Amino acid sequence: MKIKDLKKLGEFGLIREIQQRVGTAAHLVKGIGDDCAIQFQREGWELLTSTDLLVEGVHFNRQWISMEELGRKSAAVNISDIAAMGGQPKSLFLAVACPIEIPVTELEQFITGFLAVAEEHGAILAGGDTCRSLGPLLISVTVQGEVETGCAICRDGAKVGDAIYVSGTLGDSAVALTDFLAGRNPEEALLQRHNRPEAKVVLGRQLANGKLASAMLDVSDGLLSDLGHILEESGVGAEVELSSLPLSEPFRRRLQEAPELIDLALTGGEDYELLLTSPHQGLSEMAFEGGKLTKVGAICRQPGLNIRQADGSLYRCSRGGFDHFS
Amino acid sequence: MKIKDLKKLGEFGLIREIQQRVGTAAHLVKGIGDDCAIQFQREGWELLTSTDLLVEGVHFNRQWISMEELGRKSAAVNISDIAAMGGQPKSLFLAVACPIEIPVTELEQFITGFLAVAEEHGAILAGGDTCRSLGPLLISVTVQGEVETGCAICRDGAKVGDAIYVSGTLGDSAVALTDFLAGRNPEEALLQRHNRPEAKVVLGRQLANGKLASAMLDVSDGLLSDLGHILEESGVGAEVELSSLPLSEPFRRRLQEAPELIDLALTGGEDYELLLTSPHQGLSEMAFEGGKLTKVGAICRQPGLNIRQADGSLYRCSRGGFDHFS
């Protein structure tokens, strides 16, 4: 962009600059630049929609993440909700309230990151809104996706006897955040997990197409909190085996110094891994293009969520899940 | 709600409370409570989507509007974008970043207003997001609607010779805002226009179904600015007759005291009236269920936007349209 000052560029100038960087998509009749985006509808597919807020000082700190990564993360965490239903992301809507002092070049980096992640998943930026903010930087993203009719994987389908699986590893993002909060720089691998989370779209699609999951969501508030949603919606209980939690090498190293960090694998947010239940007991051994699954427990009739240690005793976690108002 | 403190109610408590107040809709497979809302798609209709940000201190001041009215307005201004395409609103997504000190009862009033307007237009709250805000109250609304395939009225269809029409009256909302900014209380009729704007959905549907408009949008940034969008997108110019602008009785009274207020009818935002162009020259005489249209000018070949006074001379407006970053 040639104009460096947001005030000089203006609202409509900014929208035009963004519009010029966005391509076209077969499903999109009309994108940025009118009162609404217009999209085709097609039978045989259901429309999925999710909206997320990211607020400076609550969800992110600009000292800890580059604007490009923030753009990437804003798109990825929202697309992750489509992955969590087994859907294919199609369109994104981006609303930004921007402090006037943020240089246009930084906004450009934000858009670069946002559009890169959208493109990686075959989705297009189809609309949005901009205004100034007198306080923090605010980002609101709405994603629309599609899933074959009747194939969406909801939170309410877990059945007694189902195995519980999680993709990837847990707690890495939370360790990075803990480091930042303690004034330390996290090591690169953990930092990447915090600043560049990946939406597990390919894995979600495989699970939906294969009808392999009875319930699913993405781990945004922490394993215990998010599994709690499945249990509540499905009217069942669960037992999780502490020793089975998938942990990364960097996480295991940190655990040796500070064993209490295990609670971050249970309650740390922003993993954006898929958490699912399934009547199939052998998914851990299956090769999925979109990532590996680890069996971490089982659904049981008795309400509540118990964490079992290797010696058979119950583990009591010292932290709750994340609640935005507590 | 029984719990008065947002901190005690918590994020998931708040979502549950809202969920309980929302009904069902035939097009909605699954609403609030999962990673995404799920909706049916149907052939023959196109999907319309628009997103709006409302930021405290930028778009509203809580001293000037009740929380119920703010809820109403948040829904109405977003639904107005569906009306501006000639569409039927179907689903709303509401994201709120809320300062922790706002009492739950006030949030309840906000939701009451929001849901009332949604219901008036046959739309349903299908999802959202909540978090705390360390600064201002932030509201992001995304609306989805439908229009018969090929019938959406865009900004780029204005043709030379088309008449320009606007619904309702212009400038009332801006006069109310001017009063507030000057420390005066606006009179009731003007205040209502500012705090309780109405989305012109019925009128928009009539125009789309009758294929009566070549281009359309809603007046949110002011007549000149918004008409400018149509001219730019359509590659045409326009002439507007100053004496033909539809003005309310309260506005005319104020104009007698302060003739310069006429510029608010040209540039004042937040009217949420429909502004359209049409090859049909007699729409002002037609009776529409959804409101009256007034012919205010014509589309011409020569680029630019001229405002003609009764004596034939050009009028030079002293204010520009609204730009969020200028």
Interface residues (C-beta under 8 A of the other chain):
Chain A: L6 K7 L9 G10 E11 F12 L14 V29 K30 G33 D34 D35 C36 A37 I38 Q39 F40 Q41 R42 E43 W45 E46 L47 L48 T49 S50 T51 D52 L53 V55 G57 V58 H59 D81 I82 A84 M85 G87 S91 F93 L94 A95 V96 A97 C98 I100 A126 G127 G128 D129 T130 C131 R132 S133 L134 G135 P136 L138 S140 T142 Q144 G145 E146 V147 T149 A152 C154 R155 D156 L217 D218 E233 D323 H324 F325 S326
Chain B: L6 K7 L9 G10 E11 F12 L14 V29 K30 G33 D34 D35 C36 A37 I38 Q39 F40 Q41 R42 E43 W45 E46 L47 L48 T49 S50 T51 D52 L53 V55 G57 V58 H59 D81 I82 A84 M85 G87 S91 F93 L94 A95 V96 A97 C98 I100 A126 G127 G128 D129 T130 C131 R132 S133 L134 G135 P136 L138 S140 T142 Q144 G145 E146 V147 T149 A152 C154 R155 D156 L217 D218 E233 D323 H324 F325 S326
